[in-house]
Amino acid sequence: MARYTKFDKTRSDPFPLSRTGIDEFIRCPRTFVLKRKYGVKFPGIPPLTLAVATDHLLKNEFDKLREAQSSEHWLFKRYGLER
């Protein structure tokens, strides 16, 4: 069975509808119609660049402390934290 990308009125066979399609319609009928009838593709999830950058910066900072074999990070000192 061929997959349809858009709804076509000229076809006589039934329009296939999956469980995901029904869930999409219940969640947002407008989005469902735009996607199925007009073939509008919606953008995906944006990359988590802030989280990746934060991880990279923290890793570099703590790598320096590991090389020096020190646990005296300035945050630990400022807030009185222990390892």
Biopython code that builds the backbone (N, CA, C, O; Angstrom):
import numpy as np
from Bio.PDB.StructureBuilder import StructureBuilder

atoms = [
    (1, "MET", "N", (0.840, -1.186, 0.000)),
    (1, "MET", "CA", (0.000, 0.000, 0.000)),
    (1, "MET", "C", (0.884, 1.248, 0.000)),
    (1, "MET", "O", (1.770, 1.385, 0.843)),
    (2, "ALA", "N", (0.651, 2.116, -0.906)),
    (2, "ALA", "CA", (1.436, 3.346, -1.013)),
    (2, "ALA", "C", (1.063, 4.315, 0.100)),
    (2, "ALA", "O", (-0.093, 4.391, 0.516)),
    (3, "ARG", "N", (2.065, 5.057, 0.577)),
    (3, "ARG", "CA", (1.801, 6.059, 1.615)),
    (3, "ARG", "C", (1.411, 7.369, 0.956)),
    (3, "ARG", "O", (2.025, 7.783, -0.027)),
    (4, "TYR", "N", (0.394, 8.019, 1.493)),
    (4, "TYR", "CA", (-0.055, 9.312, 0.994)),
    (4, "TYR", "C", (0.630, 10.404, 1.791)),
    (4, "TYR", "O", (0.740, 10.312, 3.014)),
    (5, "THR", "N", (1.083, 11.419, 1.113)),
    (5, "THR", "CA", (1.663, 12.554, 1.820)),
    (5, "THR", "C", (0.617, 13.625, 2.070)),
    (5, "THR", "O", (0.698, 14.358, 3.056)),
    (6, "LYS", "N", (-0.372, 13.721, 1.177)),
    (6, "LYS", "CA", (-1.426, 14.714, 1.337)),
    (6, "LYS", "C", (-2.775, 14.081, 1.005)),
    (6, "LYS", "O", (-2.849, 13.094, 0.273)),
    (7, "PHE", "N", (-3.823, 14.655, 1.547)),
    (7, "PHE", "CA", (-5.184, 14.231, 1.245)),
    (7, "PHE", "C", (-5.519, 14.640, -0.188)),
    (7, "PHE", "O", (-5.205, 15.753, -0.611)),
    (8, "ASP", "N", (-6.149, 13.747, -0.922)),
    (8, "ASP", "CA", (-6.488, 14.011, -2.320)),
    (8, "ASP", "C", (-7.957, 13.686, -2.536)),
    (8, "ASP", "O", (-8.361, 12.533, -2.383)),
    (9, "LYS", "N", (-8.774, 14.690, -2.894)),
    (9, "LYS", "CA", (-10.216, 14.499, -3.088)),
    (9, "LYS", "C", (-10.529, 13.618, -4.292)),
    (9, "LYS", "O", (-11.587, 12.990, -4.340)),
    (10, "THR", "N", (-9.638, 13.564, -5.248)),
    (10, "THR", "CA", (-9.925, 12.826, -6.479)),
    (10, "THR", "C", (-9.781, 11.311, -6.310)),
    (10, "THR", "O", (-10.230, 10.554, -7.171)),
    (11, "ARG", "N", (-9.172, 10.864, -5.232)),
    (11, "ARG", "CA", (-9.000, 9.428, -5.005)),
    (11, "ARG", "C", (-10.311, 8.826, -4.496)),
    (11, "ARG", "O", (-11.016, 9.424, -3.684)),
    (12, "SER", "N", (-10.613, 7.631, -4.996)),
    (12, "SER", "CA", (-11.843, 6.968, -4.566)),
    (12, "SER", "C", (-11.603, 6.042, -3.378)),
    (12, "SER", "O", (-12.540, 5.722, -2.646)),
    (13, "ASP", "N", (-10.355, 5.605, -3.177)),
    (13, "ASP", "CA", (-10.074, 4.709, -2.055)),
    (13, "ASP", "C", (-10.013, 5.502, -0.754)),
    (13, "ASP", "O", (-9.769, 6.708, -0.783)),
    (14, "PRO", "N", (-10.230, 4.849, 0.383)),
    (14, "PRO", "CA", (-10.257, 5.560, 1.671)),
    (14, "PRO", "C", (-8.893, 6.134, 2.047)),
    (14, "PRO", "O", (-7.846, 5.577, 1.717)),
    (15, "PHE", "N", (-8.940, 7.243, 2.733)),
    (15, "PHE", "CA", (-7.730, 7.906, 3.193)),
    (15, "PHE", "C", (-7.198, 7.146, 4.407)),
    (15, "PHE", "O", (-7.912, 7.024, 5.402)),
    (16, "PRO", "N", (-5.966, 6.630, 4.357)),
    (16, "PRO", "CA", (-5.442, 5.868, 5.494)),
    (16, "PRO", "C", (-5.187, 6.779, 6.694)),
    (16, "PRO", "O", (-4.693, 7.897, 6.550)),
    (17, "LEU", "N", (-5.527, 6.287, 7.852)),
    (17, "LEU", "CA", (-5.356, 7.061, 9.074)),
    (17, "LEU", "C", (-4.805, 6.138, 10.148)),
    (17, "LEU", "O", (-5.389, 5.095, 10.438)),
    (18, "SER", "N", (-3.693, 6.519, 10.729)),
    (18, "SER", "CA", (-3.059, 5.700, 11.763)),
    (18, "SER", "C", (-3.473, 6.180, 13.147)),
    (18, "SER", "O", (-4.153, 7.194, 13.301)),
    (19, "ARG", "N", (-3.047, 5.430, 14.131)),
    (19, "ARG", "CA", (-3.336, 5.827, 15.511)),
    (19, "ARG", "C", (-2.633, 7.145, 15.836)),
    (19, "ARG", "O", (-3.179, 7.981, 16.555)),
    (20, "THR", "N", (-1.440, 7.327, 15.314)),
    (20, "THR", "CA", (-0.710, 8.583, 15.509)),
    (20, "THR", "C", (-1.478, 9.747, 14.912)),
    (20, "THR", "O", (-1.526, 10.829, 15.498)),
    (21, "GLY", "N", (-2.090, 9.529, 13.729)),
    (21, "GLY", "CA", (-2.893, 10.573, 13.100)),
    (21, "GLY", "C", (-4.076, 10.973, 13.956)),
    (21, "GLY", "O", (-4.402, 12.155, 14.061)),
    (22, "ILE", "N", (-4.724, 9.984, 14.573)),
    (22, "ILE", "CA", (-5.857, 10.279, 15.454)),
    (22, "ILE", "C", (-5.393, 11.065, 16.671)),
    (22, "ILE", "O", (-6.046, 12.022, 17.084)),
    (23, "ASP", "N", (-4.266, 10.661, 17.242)),
    (23, "ASP", "CA", (-3.704, 11.391, 18.393)),
    (23, "ASP", "C", (-3.368, 12.831, 18.019)),
    (23, "ASP", "O", (-3.611, 13.754, 18.795)),
    (24, "GLU", "N", (-2.802, 13.018, 16.813)),
    (24, "GLU", "CA", (-2.492, 14.375, 16.350)),
    (24, "GLU", "C", (-3.763, 15.210, 16.217)),
    (24, "GLU", "O", (-3.772, 16.386, 16.580)),
    (25, "PHE", "N", (-4.833, 14.610, 15.700)),
    (25, "PHE", "CA", (-6.094, 15.336, 15.539)),
    (25, "PHE", "C", (-6.686, 15.728, 16.888)),
    (25, "PHE", "O", (-7.197, 16.837, 17.048)),
    (26, "ILE", "N", (-6.618, 14.823, 17.852)),
    (26, "ILE", "CA", (-7.152, 15.116, 19.195)),
    (26, "ILE", "C", (-6.336, 16.227, 19.847)),
    (26, "ILE", "O", (-6.891, 17.116, 20.493)),
    (27, "ARG", "N", (-5.014, 16.173, 19.676)),
    (27, "ARG", "CA", (-4.139, 17.186, 20.275)),
    (27, "ARG", "C", (-4.359, 18.557, 19.659)),
    (27, "ARG", "O", (-4.483, 19.552, 20.374)),
    (28, "CYS", "N", (-4.409, 18.612, 18.319)),
    (28, "CYS", "CA", (-4.575, 19.900, 17.643)),
    (28, "CYS", "C", (-5.155, 19.676, 16.246)),
    (28, "CYS", "O", (-4.411, 19.364, 15.317)),
    (29, "PRO", "N", (-6.475, 19.832, 16.084)),
    (29, "PRO", "CA", (-7.101, 19.601, 14.780)),
    (29, "PRO", "C", (-6.527, 20.483, 13.669)),
    (29, "PRO", "O", (-6.384, 20.034, 12.532)),
    (30, "ARG", "N", (-6.206, 21.714, 13.990)),
    (30, "ARG", "CA", (-5.685, 22.635, 12.971)),
    (30, "ARG", "C", (-4.355, 22.137, 12.408)),
    (30, "ARG", "O", (-4.146, 22.141, 11.195)),
    (31, "THR", "N", (-3.463, 21.711, 13.292)),
    (31, "THR", "CA", (-2.177, 21.185, 12.866)),
    (31, "THR", "C", (-2.358, 19.928, 12.028)),
    (31, "THR", "O", (-1.667, 19.736, 11.028)),
    (32, "PHE", "N", (-3.292, 19.070, 12.438)),
    (32, "PHE", "CA", (-3.569, 17.840, 11.697)),
    (32, "PHE", "C", (-3.980, 18.156, 10.262)),
    (32, "PHE", "O", (-3.468, 17.551, 9.320)),
    (33, "VAL", "N", (-4.909, 19.107, 10.093)),
    (33, "VAL", "CA", (-5.395, 19.465, 8.756)),
    (33, "VAL", "C", (-4.270, 20.075, 7.920)),
    (33, "VAL", "O", (-4.112, 19.731, 6.748)),
    (34, "LEU", "N", (-3.490, 20.976, 8.515)),
    (34, "LEU", "CA", (-2.387, 21.590, 7.778)),
    (34, "LEU", "C", (-1.378, 20.544, 7.301)),
    (34, "LEU", "O", (-0.850, 20.634, 6.193)),
    (35, "LYS", "N", (-1.123, 19.566, 8.143)),
    (35, "LYS", "CA", (-0.148, 18.543, 7.798)),
    (35, "LYS", "C", (-0.696, 17.575, 6.752)),
    (35, "LYS", "O", (-0.020, 17.279, 5.767)),
    (36, "ARG", "N", (-1.925, 17.077, 6.963)),
    (36, "ARG", "CA", (-2.477, 16.055, 6.079)),
    (36, "ARG", "C", (-3.021, 16.609, 4.774)),
    (36, "ARG", "O", (-2.805, 16.022, 3.714)),
    (37, "LYS", "N", (-3.717, 17.720, 4.837)),
    (37, "LYS", "CA", (-4.374, 18.240, 3.636)),
    (37, "LYS", "C", (-3.434, 19.065, 2.765)),
    (37, "LYS", "O", (-3.466, 18.964, 1.538)),
    (38, "TYR", "N", (-2.596, 19.882, 3.405)),
    (38, "TYR", "CA", (-1.752, 20.802, 2.651)),
    (38, "TYR", "C", (-0.273, 20.398, 2.621)),
    (38, "TYR", "O", (0.523, 21.023, 1.920)),
    (39, "GLY", "N", (0.096, 19.366, 3.368)),
    (39, "GLY", "CA", (1.480, 18.886, 3.360)),
    (39, "GLY", "C", (2.474, 19.801, 4.037)),
    (39, "GLY", "O", (3.660, 19.772, 3.709)),
    (40, "VAL", "N", (2.015, 20.620, 4.981)),
    (40, "VAL", "CA", (2.905, 21.542, 5.693)),
    (40, "VAL", "C", (3.773, 20.736, 6.656)),
    (40, "VAL", "O", (3.261, 19.955, 7.457)),
    (41, "LYS", "N", (5.079, 20.930, 6.572)),
    (41, "LYS", "CA", (5.992, 20.263, 7.490)),
    (41, "LYS", "C", (6.381, 21.251, 8.578)),
    (41, "LYS", "O", (6.819, 22.367, 8.299)),
    (42, "PHE", "N", (6.214, 20.827, 9.804)),
    (42, "PHE", "CA", (6.507, 21.698, 10.924)),
    (42, "PHE", "C", (7.942, 21.490, 11.387)),
    (42, "PHE", "O", (8.489, 20.398, 11.233)),
    (43, "PRO", "N", (8.559, 22.529, 11.953)),
    (43, "PRO", "CA", (9.952, 22.412, 12.379)),
    (43, "PRO", "C", (10.099, 21.419, 13.526)),
    (43, "PRO", "O", (9.179, 21.204, 14.316)),
    (44, "GLY", "N", (11.262, 20.835, 13.589)),
    (44, "GLY", "CA", (11.548, 19.889, 14.657)),
    (44, "GLY", "C", (11.961, 20.603, 15.932)),
    (44, "GLY", "O", (11.848, 21.823, 16.049)),
    (45, "ILE", "N", (12.436, 19.827, 16.869)),
    (45, "ILE", "CA", (12.881, 20.370, 18.146)),
    (45, "ILE", "C", (14.232, 21.062, 17.941)),
    (45, "ILE", "O", (15.135, 20.482, 17.338)),
    (46, "PRO", "N", (14.379, 22.284, 18.433)),
    (46, "PRO", "CA", (15.666, 22.966, 18.251)),
    (46, "PRO", "C", (16.760, 22.262, 19.045)),
    (46, "PRO", "O", (16.474, 21.629, 20.061)),
    (47, "PRO", "N", (18.002, 22.363, 18.596)),
    (47, "PRO", "CA", (19.098, 21.712, 19.317)),
    (47, "PRO", "C", (19.309, 22.352, 20.685)),
    (47, "PRO", "O", (19.026, 23.532, 20.890)),
    (48, "LEU", "N", (19.799, 21.566, 21.589)),
    (48, "LEU", "CA", (20.013, 22.037, 22.958)),
    (48, "LEU", "C", (21.430, 22.615, 23.097)),
    (48, "LEU", "O", (22.250, 22.098, 23.855)),
    (49, "THR", "N", (21.695, 23.672, 22.366)),
    (49, "THR", "CA", (23.045, 24.230, 22.322)),
    (49, "THR", "C", (23.482, 24.803, 23.668)),
    (49, "THR", "O", (24.659, 24.725, 24.021)),
    (50, "LEU", "N", (22.550, 25.375, 24.415)),
    (50, "LEU", "CA", (22.929, 25.939, 25.711)),
    (50, "LEU", "C", (23.378, 24.833, 26.660)),
    (50, "LEU", "O", (24.380, 24.987, 27.358)),
    (51, "ALA", "N", (22.655, 23.735, 26.691)),
    (51, "ALA", "CA", (23.016, 22.620, 27.564)),
    (51, "ALA", "C", (24.353, 22.015, 27.146)),
    (51, "ALA", "O", (25.177, 21.683, 27.998)),
    (52, "VAL", "N", (24.571, 21.871, 25.849)),
    (52, "VAL", "CA", (25.821, 21.304, 25.351)),
    (52, "VAL", "C", (26.988, 22.227, 25.688)),
    (52, "VAL", "O", (28.047, 21.758, 26.106)),
    (53, "ALA", "N", (26.807, 23.526, 25.510)),
    (53, "ALA", "CA", (27.868, 24.486, 25.816)),
    (53, "ALA", "C", (28.189, 24.492, 27.308)),
    (53, "ALA", "O", (29.357, 24.553, 27.693)),
    (54, "THR", "N", (27.163, 24.430, 28.144)),
    (54, "THR", "CA", (27.364, 24.410, 29.591)),
    (54, "THR", "C", (28.131, 23.162, 29.999)),
    (54, "THR", "O", (29.068, 23.245, 30.793)),
    (55, "ASP", "N", (27.746, 22.007, 29.467)),
    (55, "ASP", "CA", (28.453, 20.768, 29.766)),
    (55, "ASP", "C", (29.921, 20.861, 29.372)),
    (55, "ASP", "O", (30.807, 20.440, 30.116)),
    (56, "HIS", "N", (30.163, 21.415, 28.196)),
    (56, "HIS", "CA", (31.541, 21.538, 27.696)),
    (56, "HIS", "C", (32.376, 22.448, 28.606)),
    (56, "HIS", "O", (33.509, 22.113, 28.950)),
    (57, "LEU", "N", (31.818, 23.583, 28.988)),
    (57, "LEU", "CA", (32.553, 24.525, 29.847)),
    (57, "LEU", "C", (32.831, 23.918, 31.224)),
    (57, "LEU", "O", (33.933, 24.053, 31.755)),
    (58, "LEU", "N", (31.833, 23.255, 31.797)),
    (58, "LEU", "CA", (32.033, 22.633, 33.112)),
    (58, "LEU", "C", (33.062, 21.509, 33.036)),
    (58, "LEU", "O", (33.890, 21.365, 33.936)),
    (59, "LYS", "N", (33.017, 20.720, 31.979)),
    (59, "LYS", "CA", (33.988, 19.642, 31.830)),
    (59, "LYS", "C", (35.400, 20.199, 31.760)),
    (59, "LYS", "O", (36.303, 19.687, 32.422)),
    (60, "ASN", "N", (35.599, 21.240, 30.968)),
    (60, "ASN", "CA", (36.933, 21.843, 30.867)),
    (60, "ASN", "C", (37.408, 22.382, 32.210)),
    (60, "ASN", "O", (38.570, 22.219, 32.582)),
    (61, "GLU", "N", (36.498, 23.023, 32.929)),
    (61, "GLU", "CA", (36.864, 23.616, 34.211)),
    (61, "GLU", "C", (37.256, 22.544, 35.231)),
    (61, "GLU", "O", (38.248, 22.692, 35.945)),
    (62, "PHE", "N", (36.479, 21.477, 35.293)),
    (62, "PHE", "CA", (36.776, 20.428, 36.266)),
    (62, "PHE", "C", (37.942, 19.546, 35.820)),
    (62, "PHE", "O", (38.595, 18.925, 36.658)),
    (63, "ASP", "N", (38.214, 19.480, 34.512)),
    (63, "ASP", "CA", (39.413, 18.775, 34.042)),
    (63, "ASP", "C", (40.669, 19.457, 34.576)),
    (63, "ASP", "O", (41.632, 18.789, 34.955)),
    (64, "LYS", "N", (40.656, 20.778, 34.604)),
    (64, "LYS", "CA", (41.799, 21.522, 35.145)),
    (64, "LYS", "C", (41.994, 21.214, 36.629)),
    (64, "LYS", "O", (43.128, 21.074, 37.089)),
    (65, "LEU", "N", (40.900, 21.109, 37.377)),
    (65, "LEU", "CA", (41.003, 20.781, 38.803)),
    (65, "LEU", "C", (41.511, 19.354, 38.993)),
    (65, "LEU", "O", (42.282, 19.090, 39.915)),
    (66, "ARG", "N", (41.083, 18.431, 38.125)),
    (66, "ARG", "CA", (41.559, 17.049, 38.218)),
    (66, "ARG", "C", (43.054, 16.963, 37.940)),
    (66, "ARG", "O", (43.771, 16.219, 38.610)),
    (67, "GLU", "N", (43.526, 17.724, 36.953)),
    (67, "GLU", "CA", (44.963, 17.733, 36.646)),
    (67, "GLU", "C", (45.768, 18.240, 37.835)),
    (67, "GLU", "O", (46.838, 17.716, 38.142)),
    (68, "ALA", "N", (45.244, 19.260, 38.495)),
    (68, "ALA", "CA", (45.930, 19.823, 39.658)),
    (68, "ALA", "C", (45.663, 18.990, 40.920)),
    (68, "ALA", "O", (46.220, 19.274, 41.980)),
    (69, "GLN", "N", (44.817, 17.971, 40.806)),
    (69, "GLN", "CA", (44.406, 17.124, 41.926)),
    (69, "GLN", "C", (43.913, 17.965, 43.096)),
    (69, "GLN", "O", (44.306, 17.767, 44.246)),
    (70, "SER", "N", (43.047, 18.901, 42.767)),
    (70, "SER", "CA", (42.505, 19.815, 43.761)),
    (70, "SER", "C", (40.982, 19.750, 43.723)),
    (70, "SER", "O", (40.386, 19.566, 42.662)),
    (71, "SER", "N", (40.364, 19.900, 44.879)),
    (71, "SER", "CA", (38.903, 19.940, 44.935)),
    (71, "SER", "C", (38.423, 21.307, 45.394)),
    (71, "SER", "O", (37.269, 21.462, 45.795)),
    (72, "GLU", "N", (39.302, 22.293, 45.337)),
    (72, "GLU", "CA", (38.954, 23.620, 45.818)),
    (72, "GLU", "C", (38.485, 24.509, 44.676)),
    (72, "GLU", "O", (39.207, 25.400, 44.229)),
    (73, "HIS", "N", (37.309, 24.263, 44.227)),
    (73, "HIS", "CA", (36.695, 25.073, 43.175)),
    (73, "HIS", "C", (36.143, 26.335, 43.824)),
    (73, "HIS", "O", (35.742, 26.304, 44.988)),
    (74, "TRP", "N", (36.116, 27.423, 43.104)),
    (74, "TRP", "CA", (35.669, 28.696, 43.698)),
    (74, "TRP", "C", (34.216, 28.635, 44.159)),
    (74, "TRP", "O", (33.860, 29.311, 45.124)),
    (75, "LEU", "N", (33.373, 27.852, 43.508)),
    (75, "LEU", "CA", (31.986, 27.726, 43.967)),
    (75, "LEU", "C", (31.906, 27.006, 45.310)),
    (75, "LEU", "O", (31.101, 27.356, 46.173)),
    (76, "PHE", "N", (32.757, 25.992, 45.468)),
    (76, "PHE", "CA", (32.779, 25.268, 46.736)),
    (76, "PHE", "C", (33.219, 26.190, 47.865)),
    (76, "PHE", "O", (32.670, 26.149, 48.967)),
    (77, "LYS", "N", (34.207, 27.015, 47.580)),
    (77, "LYS", "CA", (34.700, 27.945, 48.605)),
    (77, "LYS", "C", (33.645, 28.990, 48.954)),
    (77, "LYS", "O", (33.391, 29.248, 50.130)),
    (78, "ARG", "N", (33.033, 29.589, 47.941)),
    (78, "ARG", "CA", (32.090, 30.687, 48.158)),
    (78, "ARG", "C", (30.876, 30.248, 48.977)),
    (78, "ARG", "O", (30.430, 30.974, 49.865)),
    (79, "TYR", "N", (30.345, 29.069, 48.681)),
    (79, "TYR", "CA", (29.104, 28.628, 49.332)),
    (79, "TYR", "C", (29.345, 27.608, 50.442)),
    (79, "TYR", "O", (28.391, 27.043, 50.977)),
    (80, "GLY", "N", (30.592, 27.369, 50.790)),
    (80, "GLY", "CA", (30.898, 26.468, 51.901)),
    (80, "GLY", "C", (30.481, 25.026, 51.639)),
    (80, "GLY", "O", (30.018, 24.337, 52.549)),
    (81, "LEU", "N", (30.641, 24.570, 50.414)),
    (81, "LEU", "CA", (30.266, 23.204, 50.056)),
    (81, "LEU", "C", (31.426, 22.260, 50.279)),
    (81, "LEU", "O", (32.590, 22.644, 50.162)),
    (82, "GLU", "N", (31.093, 21.010, 50.603)),
    (82, "GLU", "CA", (32.117, 19.983, 50.744)),
    (82, "GLU", "C", (31.964, 18.976, 49.633)),
    (82, "GLU", "O", (30.898, 18.852, 49.029)),
    (83, "ARG", "N", (33.038, 18.255, 49.367)),
    (83, "ARG", "CA", (32.988, 17.240, 48.309)),
    (83, "ARG", "C", (32.036, 16.167, 48.606)),
    (83, "ARG", "O", (31.882, 15.240, 47.810)),
]
sb = StructureBuilder()
sb.init_structure("model")
sb.init_model(0)
sb.init_chain("A")
sb.init_seg("    ")
for serial, (resi, resn, name, xyz) in enumerate(atoms, 1):
    if name == "N":
        sb.init_residue(resn, " ", resi, " ")
    sb.init_atom(name, np.array(xyz, "f"), 0.0, 1.0, " ", f" {name:<3s}", serial, name[0])
structure = sb.get_structure()
